[in-house]
Amino acid sequence: MEHALPDPGGFPVAVRAGSPAASAALGERAAGLLRGGETLLLWGPLGAGKTTFAQGLCRGLGIGDEVTSPTFALANRLEGRLVVHHLDCYRLGPDDDLHDVGLDAILDEVESGAAVLLAEWPDPLLPWLRDRIELLATPGADPESRVWRLRGVPELPGPWAALAAGGDG
């Protein structure tokens, strides 16, 4: 299944993570910004660290469950300080019905402020979403490093832009 990645030039904020642990730590710092009602979209090629970021974010929200990519389940519900609906749309195509995944109920819960939506390979979700924070992971200078780029639609909230100050180099 083909998943086009967005142009990195469309992401105005960038932060370097020199290791998988640094990508997880970025996710953990991002968790501190969440209040409920946010939609986070994670973009990046296979192996870019999307699930590693998600693990850090969930750890930052006090979620003790093992966090794995829901590639085959499509959606996992995780509970901590906030409910996180972790979706992985890698296996979804343009003809798949997102109602079958329960997206209506997930979006209702997120829009009420009671949960957060965290989606990997989010392209099939775009027609359903308005406000969102998008993160794009791209390879860095060495094999373990990543550059995380951030943007918001319609705009990136200021505290999210400040995440770049917490990079490791």
Legacy VTK file of the C-alpha trace (Angstrom):
# vtk DataFile Version 3.0
C-alpha trace
ASCII
DATASET POLYDATA
POINTS 169 float
0.000 0.000 0.000
1.402 3.376 -1.000
1.534 6.125 1.611
2.880 9.437 0.410
4.707 11.479 3.018
4.209 15.232 3.266
6.921 17.611 2.091
9.281 18.363 5.004
9.429 21.973 3.775
5.834 22.426 4.958
6.834 21.882 8.588
8.186 25.128 10.088
9.609 23.698 13.334
12.286 21.013 13.597
13.928 19.235 16.521
16.761 16.710 16.386
16.576 13.460 18.341
19.933 11.672 18.374
18.594 8.266 19.401
15.389 6.272 19.839
15.494 7.213 23.533
15.546 10.888 22.525
12.509 10.341 20.258
10.678 8.713 23.185
11.714 11.613 25.446
10.279 14.053 22.882
6.996 12.144 23.061
7.112 12.303 26.841
7.632 16.091 26.757
4.756 16.399 24.266
2.497 14.548 26.717
2.922 17.447 29.130
1.266 19.739 26.579
-1.849 17.624 26.172
-5.083 18.731 27.843
-7.541 16.518 25.965
-9.136 17.123 22.596
-5.903 17.119 20.576
-5.292 15.191 17.386
-1.671 14.215 16.718
-0.711 12.796 13.344
2.598 10.952 13.044
4.196 10.797 9.613
7.402 9.075 8.587
8.766 6.118 6.670
8.838 2.613 8.133
11.230 2.503 11.079
11.263 6.272 11.548
10.294 6.129 15.215
6.580 6.886 15.159
5.762 4.115 17.620
8.772 5.053 19.768
7.387 8.612 19.996
3.954 7.160 20.856
5.504 5.041 23.627
7.122 8.114 25.160
3.917 10.122 24.883
1.926 7.379 26.593
4.561 7.010 29.315
4.268 10.771 29.886
0.515 10.335 30.327
1.011 7.635 32.956
-0.094 4.770 30.723
1.456 1.611 32.105
0.265 -0.729 29.352
2.696 -1.870 26.683
2.334 0.467 23.723
2.691 -1.210 20.348
1.664 -0.061 16.921
-1.919 -1.208 16.294
-1.100 -2.207 12.713
-3.448 -5.200 12.714
-5.955 -4.078 15.349
-6.091 -0.630 13.652
-6.993 1.090 16.949
-5.952 0.728 20.585
-7.548 2.537 23.497
-5.060 3.351 26.257
-5.927 4.947 29.595
-3.771 7.199 31.739
-4.083 10.878 32.687
-5.970 11.080 29.386
-7.467 8.426 27.151
-5.356 7.918 24.029
-6.859 6.434 20.890
-3.790 5.108 19.055
-4.563 4.371 15.413
-2.353 2.905 12.715
-3.820 3.379 9.250
-0.993 1.664 7.346
-3.226 -1.171 6.140
-6.162 1.071 5.217
-6.810 1.981 1.634
-8.941 4.667 0.037
-11.945 2.331 -0.188
-11.911 1.203 3.447
-14.778 2.405 5.592
-13.446 4.211 8.658
-16.851 3.837 10.309
-15.929 0.154 10.754
-12.930 1.178 12.890
-15.249 3.187 15.134
-13.820 6.513 14.038
-17.093 8.367 14.666
-17.097 7.457 18.368
-13.356 8.132 18.687
-13.695 11.603 17.169
-16.701 12.371 19.376
-14.671 11.484 22.470
-11.684 13.535 21.287
-13.830 16.541 20.366
-15.448 16.439 23.816
-11.977 16.878 25.336
-12.078 13.478 27.047
-9.402 11.872 24.859
-6.512 12.386 22.458
-6.186 10.902 18.983
-2.703 9.685 18.029
-2.491 8.307 14.491
0.344 6.723 12.529
0.125 6.656 8.722
-2.764 9.136 9.022
-3.468 9.941 5.370
-6.886 8.163 5.283
-8.000 10.293 8.254
-7.337 13.699 6.701
-10.858 14.207 5.279
-12.253 13.644 8.796
-10.020 16.107 10.630
-9.910 19.844 11.088
-7.523 21.047 13.799
-4.475 18.880 14.250
-0.808 18.790 15.148
1.365 16.911 12.689
4.813 15.470 13.333
7.041 14.167 10.555
10.013 11.957 11.466
12.851 11.847 8.939
16.273 10.216 9.138
18.983 12.326 10.733
22.708 12.541 10.096
23.464 9.160 11.647
21.479 5.897 11.574
19.931 6.276 15.028
19.073 9.976 14.796
15.846 11.540 13.595
14.677 15.012 12.748
11.140 15.595 13.991
9.309 18.335 12.122
6.140 19.907 13.474
3.250 21.863 12.020
-0.286 22.641 13.016
-3.444 22.876 10.987
-4.576 25.610 10.964
-1.512 26.644 13.028
0.938 25.175 15.514
0.162 26.220 19.096
3.053 28.150 20.673
3.874 25.583 23.364
4.283 22.935 20.662
6.741 25.113 18.756
8.740 25.382 21.982
9.320 21.596 21.909
12.159 22.321 19.488
14.082 23.931 22.336
14.177 20.542 24.033
16.070 18.704 21.298
19.352 16.994 21.938
21.488 18.678 19.361
LINES 1 170
169 0 1 2 3 4 5 6 7 8 9 10 11 12 13 14 15 16 17 18 19 20 21 22 23 24 25 26 27 28 29 30 31 32 33 34 35 36 37 38 39 40 41 42 43 44 45 46 47 48 49 50 51 52 53 54 55 56 57 58 59 60 61 62 63 64 65 66 67 68 69 70 71 72 73 74 75 76 77 78 79 80 81 82 83 84 85 86 87 88 89 90 91 92 93 94 95 96 97 98 99 100 101 102 103 104 105 106 107 108 109 110 111 112 113 114 115 116 117 118 119 120 121 122 123 124 125 126 127 128 129 130 131 132 133 134 135 136 137 138 139 140 141 142 143 144 145 146 147 148 149 150 151 152 153 154 155 156 157 158 159 160 161 162 163 164 165 166 167 168
